Amino acid sequence: MGKNILVVADVRHQNVRQVTNEMIGAANELAQGGSVHVAVLGHEVNIPDLGAKGADDVWVVNDESLKNYTPSAYRKAVLEIYRQVNPQVILFAHSAVGKDLAPVVAMRLGLGQISDVTALDVSGDKPLFTRPIYAGKAFTKVTPKAEPYAVTIRPNNLQPYSGSAKTAQTHEVTVSFETPDLATVVREVVQKATGGVDLTEAKIIISGGRGVKSADGFAPLKELADVLGAAVGASRGACDAGYCDYALQIGQTGKVVTPDLYIACGISGAIQHLAGMSSSKVIVAINKDPEAPIFQVADYGIVGDLFEVVPLLTEEFKKVLVNQ
């Protein structure tokens, strides 16, 4: 018998993020012939054709109270859609918003929650979710004891829907957001623009550590990133040294990323940093110290000065891309 699966779309700057497509793909597997419902919360969000992405129904709450994320307002919107859909599973992105919203919703509904899922197997009687533990040094497989339950999905790990396009029915949902009902109200968001590709969804990341020596030391990394269409990241050491903004930090206390290619430049490989990038599909390490711990997790290692190696890589990639 098919199931109802509710996907809470991950929205940033009025755009639906790529991880939403990955969640819809997982939802179709979990539905087993049932219906996949997608909730889009925000204000004047640019909604793509989610039917082509695998959605059967799209539930839209368009309200100025949802322009900026607040747990009270978003919780209220999700709970309203939950009552109408009555799903067996709710999927959230393991993003800044999802990590905050999922437990709030799960607590209100009395649901169990499985967090930071990186793989899904539905071949058995019950779905089997894989998630990292001990800062990514090990993985555990979890089967939910009862339905309904909530799940957060790590970006760049699951495959988007690959079946035939569907014709999704759109439902406009009206929710009353009265200020006295809300614990917090965001009047304005002031943020530092980092530019470039979003780290958590980037397919390629060029990351720098203390070895870049200064803020100017990130220049060759940015040039390589521009050539490859990559994002630029950093270790905590580089951020603490003031070489770059903490928005670029990757690691246990920063962002967790899973790109197809991760190039670590001048990063020693402290366990705190490895916790944020060790699940990358291919890791390339560039470091002058042949004993640096980063080489233990790297698929490819280059022992050398990053200020000599990175420009050479940039020139070679330019030649390859020009000839394509």
C-alpha positions as CSV (number, residue, x, y, z in Angstrom):
1,M,0.0,0.0,0.0
2,G,1.3,3.4,-1.0
3,K,2.3,6.1,1.5
4,N,1.9,9.8,1.7
5,I,5.3,11.5,1.9
6,L,5.7,15.2,2.7
7,V,8.8,17.1,1.6
8,V,9.4,20.5,3.1
9,A,11.2,22.4,0.3
10,D,14.5,24.1,1.3
11,V,14.2,27.7,0.2
12,R,16.9,30.3,0.2
13,H,16.6,33.8,-1.2
14,Q,13.2,33.0,-2.7
15,N,14.6,30.1,-4.7
16,V,14.0,26.3,-4.2
17,R,17.4,24.7,-3.6
18,Q,18.8,21.6,-5.3
19,V,18.5,19.5,-2.1
20,T,14.8,19.7,-2.5
21,N,15.0,17.6,-5.7
22,E,17.1,15.0,-3.9
23,M,14.5,14.8,-1.1
24,I,11.7,14.4,-3.7
25,G,13.7,11.5,-5.2
26,A,13.9,9.9,-1.8
27,A,10.2,10.6,-1.2
28,N,9.3,8.7,-4.4
29,E,11.2,5.6,-3.1
30,L,9.6,5.8,0.3
31,A,6.1,6.4,-1.2
32,Q,6.1,2.9,-2.8
33,G,3.4,4.0,-5.3
34,G,1.8,6.5,-3.0
35,S,1.8,10.3,-3.2
36,V,4.7,12.8,-2.9
37,H,3.6,16.2,-1.5
38,V,6.0,19.2,-1.4
39,A,5.5,22.1,0.9
40,V,6.9,25.4,-0.3
41,L,7.0,28.1,2.4
42,G,8.1,31.6,1.9
43,H,7.2,34.9,0.3
44,E,7.0,35.2,-3.5
45,V,9.2,32.1,-4.0
46,N,10.3,31.2,-7.5
47,I,8.7,27.7,-7.7
48,P,10.0,25.5,-10.5
49,D,8.0,22.7,-12.2
50,L,8.1,20.3,-9.2
51,G,6.0,17.8,-11.1
52,A,8.9,17.3,-13.4
53,K,11.0,16.7,-10.3
54,G,8.7,14.0,-9.1
55,A,6.0,15.8,-7.0
56,D,2.4,14.8,-7.1
57,D,1.1,17.8,-5.1
58,V,2.6,21.1,-4.3
59,W,1.3,23.0,-1.2
60,V,2.2,26.7,-1.2
61,V,2.1,29.0,1.8
62,N,2.9,32.5,0.4
63,D,3.0,35.0,3.2
64,E,5.3,37.9,4.2
65,S,5.7,36.4,7.6
66,L,7.7,33.6,6.0
67,K,10.0,35.9,4.0
68,N,12.7,35.4,6.7
69,Y,12.9,32.1,8.7
70,T,11.5,32.0,12.2
71,P,10.8,28.6,13.8
72,S,7.4,29.8,15.1
73,A,6.0,30.9,11.8
74,Y,7.5,28.0,9.8
75,R,6.3,25.4,12.3
76,K,2.8,26.8,12.1
77,A,2.8,26.5,8.3
78,V,4.2,22.9,8.3
79,L,1.7,21.8,10.9
80,E,-1.2,23.2,8.8
81,I,0.0,21.3,5.7
82,Y,0.6,18.2,7.8
83,R,-3.0,18.1,8.9
84,Q,-4.2,18.2,5.4
85,V,-1.7,15.7,3.9
86,N,-1.5,13.3,6.9
87,P,1.9,11.9,5.8
88,Q,3.7,8.8,7.1
89,V,7.1,10.6,6.6
90,I,8.2,14.2,6.6
91,L,11.5,15.0,4.9
92,F,13.5,18.1,5.7
93,A,16.9,19.2,4.3
94,H,19.8,18.9,6.7
95,S,20.5,22.6,6.2
96,A,20.6,25.6,8.6
97,V,16.8,25.9,8.4
98,G,16.0,22.2,8.3
99,K,18.2,21.3,11.3
100,D,16.3,23.9,13.3
101,L,12.8,23.3,12.0
102,A,12.7,19.5,11.9
103,P,13.0,18.9,15.7
104,V,10.5,21.7,16.4
105,V,7.9,20.0,14.2
106,A,8.8,16.5,15.4
107,M,8.4,17.6,19.0
108,R,5.0,19.3,18.4
109,L,3.7,16.1,16.6
110,G,5.4,13.6,18.9
111,L,7.4,12.1,16.1
112,G,10.7,10.3,16.1
113,Q,13.4,11.8,14.0
114,I,16.4,10.5,12.0
115,S,19.0,13.2,11.3
116,D,21.7,13.8,8.7
117,V,20.8,10.9,6.4
118,T,23.4,10.2,3.6
119,A,21.9,7.0,2.1
120,L,18.6,5.3,1.8
121,D,17.7,1.6,1.2
122,V,14.1,0.6,0.7
123,S,14.6,-2.9,-0.6
124,G,13.6,-4.6,2.6
125,D,10.4,-4.6,4.7
126,K,11.3,-1.2,6.2
127,P,13.4,1.6,4.9
128,L,17.0,1.7,6.1
129,F,18.6,5.1,6.6
130,T,22.4,5.6,6.8
131,R,23.8,8.4,8.9
132,P,27.3,9.4,10.1
133,I,28.2,9.2,13.8
134,Y,31.4,10.2,15.8
135,A,32.1,13.2,13.6
136,G,31.9,11.1,10.4
137,K,34.4,8.4,11.6
138,A,31.7,5.7,11.4
139,F,28.2,5.2,10.0
140,T,25.1,3.7,11.5
141,K,22.0,2.2,9.8
142,V,18.7,3.1,11.3
143,T,15.2,1.7,10.8
144,P,12.2,3.7,12.2
145,K,10.2,1.8,14.8
146,A,6.9,3.5,13.9
147,E,5.2,5.9,11.6
148,P,4.9,8.8,11.2
149,Y,8.5,10.1,11.6
150,A,10.7,12.9,10.4
151,V,14.0,12.8,8.5
152,T,16.7,15.3,7.6
153,I,18.6,14.7,4.3
154,R,22.2,15.8,3.9
155,P,22.6,17.7,0.5
156,N,24.6,16.2,-2.3
157,N,24.1,12.6,-1.2
158,L,20.8,11.2,-2.6
159,Q,19.8,11.0,-6.2
160,P,17.0,13.2,-7.6
161,Y,13.9,11.7,-9.1
162,S,14.6,10.1,-12.5
163,G,11.2,8.8,-13.5
164,S,8.6,10.2,-15.9
165,A,7.5,13.8,-15.3
166,K,4.3,14.2,-13.3
167,T,1.6,16.8,-13.5
168,A,1.6,18.2,-10.0
169,Q,-1.5,19.8,-8.5
170,T,-0.9,23.1,-6.7
171,H,-2.7,24.0,-3.5
172,E,-2.7,27.5,-2.1
173,V,-2.8,27.2,1.7
174,T,-3.7,30.2,3.9
175,V,-2.3,30.4,7.4
176,S,-3.0,33.1,9.9
177,F,0.2,34.5,11.3
178,E,-0.7,36.7,14.2
179,T,2.3,38.4,15.9
180,P,1.2,37.5,19.5
181,D,1.2,33.8,18.5
182,L,4.9,34.0,17.4
183,A,7.8,33.6,19.8
184,T,10.0,35.6,17.5
185,V,9.5,38.0,14.6
186,V,12.4,38.9,12.2
187,R,12.2,42.4,11.0
188,E,15.4,42.5,8.9
189,V,18.2,40.2,8.0
190,V,21.7,41.7,7.5
191,Q,24.2,39.3,6.0
192,K,27.6,39.4,4.5
193,A,27.6,38.5,0.8
194,T,30.1,35.7,0.2
195,G,29.3,35.4,-3.5
196,G,30.1,32.4,-5.7
197,V,28.7,28.9,-5.4
198,D,26.8,27.8,-2.4
199,L,29.2,25.6,-0.3
200,T,26.6,23.0,0.8
201,E,25.4,22.3,-2.7
202,A,28.7,22.8,-4.6
203,K,29.9,19.9,-6.8
204,I,33.5,21.1,-6.5
205,I,35.1,22.9,-3.6
206,I,38.6,24.5,-3.4
207,S,39.4,24.9,0.3
208,G,42.3,26.7,2.0
209,G,43.9,26.4,5.4
210,R,46.6,28.2,7.4
211,G,48.9,27.3,4.6
212,V,47.5,30.2,2.5
213,K,49.3,32.5,5.0
214,S,47.0,35.5,4.5
215,A,43.8,36.8,3.0
216,D,45.6,37.4,-0.3
217,G,46.7,33.8,-0.2
218,F,43.1,32.8,-1.2
219,A,43.5,34.6,-4.6
220,P,45.0,31.6,-6.5
221,L,42.3,29.4,-4.9
222,K,39.6,31.7,-6.1
223,E,41.1,31.8,-9.6
224,L,41.0,28.0,-9.8
225,A,37.5,28.0,-8.4
226,D,36.4,30.4,-11.2
227,V,37.8,28.1,-13.8
228,L,36.1,25.0,-12.4
229,G,32.8,26.7,-11.4
230,A,33.6,25.7,-7.9
231,A,33.0,27.1,-4.4
232,V,35.7,28.3,-2.1
233,G,35.9,27.0,1.5
234,A,38.3,27.2,4.4
235,S,39.4,25.4,7.5
236,R,38.7,26.8,10.9
237,G,42.4,27.7,11.3
238,A,42.2,30.0,8.3
239,C,39.0,31.6,9.6
240,D,40.5,32.1,13.1
241,A,43.6,33.7,11.6
242,G,41.4,36.2,9.9
243,Y,42.2,35.1,6.3
244,C,38.5,34.8,5.4
245,D,35.0,35.0,6.8
246,Y,33.6,32.3,9.0
247,A,30.8,31.8,6.4
248,L,33.4,29.7,4.4
249,Q,34.3,27.4,7.3
250,I,34.1,23.7,6.7
251,G,34.3,21.3,9.6
252,Q,32.7,20.0,12.8
253,T,31.8,23.6,13.9
254,G,31.3,24.8,10.3
255,K,29.5,23.5,7.3
256,V,29.4,19.8,6.4
257,V,29.9,19.3,2.6
258,T,29.8,16.3,0.3
259,P,31.1,17.5,-3.1
260,D,32.2,15.3,-6.1
261,L,35.6,16.9,-5.8
262,Y,37.3,18.5,-2.8
263,I,40.7,20.1,-3.2
264,A,42.4,20.9,0.1
265,C,45.1,23.5,-0.1
266,G,47.5,24.0,2.8
267,I,45.1,22.2,5.2
268,S,46.8,19.8,7.7
269,G,43.8,17.6,8.2
270,A,42.7,18.1,11.8
271,I,39.9,15.8,12.8
272,Q,37.5,18.7,13.2
273,H,38.0,19.7,9.6
274,L,37.8,16.1,8.3
275,A,34.4,15.8,10.0
276,G,33.1,18.3,7.6
277,M,34.5,17.0,4.3
278,S,35.7,13.4,4.6
279,S,32.6,12.1,2.8
280,S,33.6,13.9,-0.4
281,K,33.6,11.6,-3.3
282,V,37.1,12.5,-4.4
283,I,39.6,14.3,-2.2
284,V,42.8,16.0,-3.5
285,A,45.3,17.3,-0.9
286,I,48.1,19.8,-1.6
287,N,50.5,20.3,1.3
288,K,54.2,20.8,1.8
289,D,54.3,18.4,4.7
290,P,54.3,14.7,3.4
291,E,53.2,13.6,6.9
292,A,50.1,15.8,7.1
293,P,47.1,13.9,8.3
294,I,45.1,15.1,5.3
295,F,47.0,12.6,3.1
296,Q,45.5,9.7,5.0
297,V,42.0,10.5,3.7
298,A,43.0,11.9,0.3
299,D,42.4,10.0,-2.9
300,Y,45.2,11.9,-4.5
301,G,48.1,13.8,-2.8
302,I,50.5,16.5,-4.1
303,V,53.4,17.3,-1.9
304,G,54.4,20.8,-2.7
305,D,53.9,24.5,-2.2
306,L,50.3,25.4,-2.9
307,F,51.4,28.8,-4.4
308,E,53.3,26.8,-7.1
309,V,50.9,23.9,-7.5
310,V,47.5,25.7,-7.6
311,P,48.5,28.1,-10.5
312,L,49.8,25.1,-12.5
313,L,46.5,23.3,-12.0
314,T,44.6,26.4,-13.0
315,E,46.5,26.7,-16.3
316,E,46.1,23.0,-17.1
317,F,42.4,23.0,-16.4
318,K,42.0,26.1,-18.6
319,K,43.7,24.2,-21.5
320,V,41.5,21.1,-20.9
321,L,38.3,23.2,-20.8
322,V,39.2,25.2,-23.9
323,N,39.7,22.1,-25.9
324,Q,36.3,20.6,-24.9
